[in-house]
Amino acid sequence: MGMMKKVAALGVAKKVYDEARKPHNQAKIKQAVQQVRNRRSQGRSS
């Protein structure tokens, strides 16, 4: 049972990695990171 969990987790991790390598997804990730940074910087300045 434990080995099946590891195999499933590895499959999910590979899928996430493969999707993150696509250029249009990289742009989405960069945009999301920038939004988080903007929100955090606004919270600190108040």
CORBEL-V25268 format. One record per backbone hydrogen bond with DSSP energy under -0.5 kcal/mol. NH is the residue of the N-H (numbers start at 1). CO is the residue of the C=O. E is the energy in kcal/mol with one decimal. If there is no record, write none. Layout:
[[NH,CO,E] [NH,CO,E]]
//
This chain:
[[5,1,-1.6] [6,2,-1.8] [7,3,-2.3] [8,4,-2.5] [9,5,-2.6] [10,6,-2.4] [11,7,-2.1] [12,8,-2.2] [13,9,-2.5] [14,10,-2.3] [15,11,-1.9] [16,12,-2.4] [17,13,-2.4] [18,14,-2.8] [19,15,-2.4] [20,16,-2.2] [21,17,-1.1] [22,19,-1.1] [26,22,-2.2] [27,23,-1.9] [28,24,-1.4] [29,25,-2.4] [30,26,-2.6] [31,27,-2.1] [32,28,-2.3] [33,29,-2.5] [34,30,-2.2] [35,31,-2.1] [36,32,-2.1] [37,33,-2.4] [38,34,-2.4] [39,35,-2.3] [40,36,-2.5] [41,37,-2.5] [42,38,-2.0] [43,39,-1.8] [44,40,-1.4] [45,41,-1.4] [46,42,-0.7]]
//
